Amino acid sequence: MVKYYFDKKSLSYKKIRITKKKIFLRISQLFFLVCFIFFILYNLVFRFFESPQEKKLKREIHNLLIQYQIIDKKLNSANEILKDLEIRDDNIYRVIFEAEPINKSIRDGGFGGVNRYKKYSGFEYSNIIKDLNKKIDKLSKAIYVQSKSYDEIIKLAKEKEKMLSHIPAIQPVSNKNLNRMASGYGYRIHPIYKTRKMHWGMDFSAPMGTPVYATGDGKVEKVQWSRRGYGNQVKINHGYGYKTFYAHLKKFIVKKNQNVKRGDLIAYIGNSGTSTAPHLHYEIIKNNRRVNPVNFYFNDLSEREYDEMLKLSTLRNQSFD
């Protein structure tokens, strides 16, 4: 399309001539205008509207955060279970085998290196990634330490399998219903003098002639007839620092220096010595010190029965001797 303009000097219309420079300038202006409009529209759209790719990435991030929470809970649960195993290891298994507990500094020791988790820095969720890796590393180390500990326990068990059979671990009389436990270890009222006196063992009331059993493997150290004090009595040396003492008996089945096994019949309940009724007085001696026998019935009592026995043994009643 040709355009004209009116020339006032010549009073005539003349054709408008567009130079290449003007064409270039107009094209440039148009190009920049289009770019500007596109930039404005692009920012408006992506600021208020999400692209399909962004929506997909956000869903993935959300799912990853949920998975992190699930894994975190599982790690915490695994740590609780491991803590329980560590407590059992230090306070039960190692006590049984007379081994020192694992040093706390070994269990809680760090990993060293301040830059151990530096490679996880610089991300939006760096703290989460670092925290998860720290927990995994800590759990892995704790599992390794506990595994090594159990290797040691297994070794001790193999070496001390014989010792376990010698440790007193059952009740000296048949007492499934726990109705024969009459008086426990501790201060009790003396049945004759009516004074508060230390009772060094446990009394089991039962009819005359009730069987009495060895509570662990060992050798009979003492068989004594007496009308005073503990009356007729038997003492068994189990080795490993353990001895058991059975008093107020009626009749012996064993002789001095005789070897016995856990559960062997050794005597019958009587009423000899300063006893007020037929019963067995039973003591456990560990390294020449008399200890509470209630802690040594783990082979023939369930958890519920053991709790009941603990309650009965702590009653502040009158002893039988």
TAQUIRA-V857738 format. One record per pair of residues at least 4 apart in sequence whose ideal C-beta (glycine too) atoms are under 6 Angstrom apart, sorted by the first residue. I is the first residue (numbers start at 1). J is the second residue. Records with the same first field share a line. If there is no record, write none. Layout:
I: J  J
//
This chain:
3: 16
4: 13  15
5: 16
6: 13
7: 12  14
18: 22  23
38: 42
43: 47
45: 49
50: 54  55
68: 128
75: 135
82: 142
85: 146
87: 91
88: 92
89: 93  149
90: 94  101
93: 153
94: 99  101
97: 156  160
99: 156
102: 106  107  149
104: 108
105: 109
107: 145
111: 116  137
117: 130
120: 126  129  130
121: 126
125: 129
156: 160
163: 240
165: 217
166: 216  217  218  238  239  240
167: 216
168: 215  216  244  284  296
169: 296  298  299
170: 215  299  300
171: 175  297
172: 212  213  215  282
173: 180  204  206  280
175: 180
178: 308  309
180: 204  205  206
181: 312
182: 203  205  320
183: 188  203  317  319
184: 202  313
185: 202  292
187: 196  198
188: 199  319
189: 318
190: 195  197
191: 276  318
199: 319
200: 283  290
201: 281  282  283
202: 282  293
203: 279  281  319  320
204: 280
205: 279
206: 210  269
208: 250  278
209: 268
210: 269
211: 265
212: 246  266  267  280
213: 263
214: 236  260  264  266
215: 244
216: 238  262
217: 261  262
218: 236  237  238
219: 237  259
220: 236  254  256  258
221: 235  237
222: 235
223: 234  252  256
224: 233
225: 232
226: 231
228: 273
229: 273
230: 247  273
231: 248  272  273
232: 249  272
233: 247
234: 246  266  267
235: 245
236: 244
237: 243
238: 242
241: 286  287
242: 286
243: 285
244: 284
245: 283
246: 282
247: 281
248: 270  272  273  275  281
249: 267  270
250: 268  270
251: 268
252: 267
253: 265  266  267
254: 258  266
260: 264
269: 278  280
271: 275  278
274: 321
275: 320  321
276: 320
277: 320
279: 320
281: 321
282: 293
283: 290
284: 291  293  296
285: 290
286: 291
294: 309  313
297: 301
301: 305  306
//
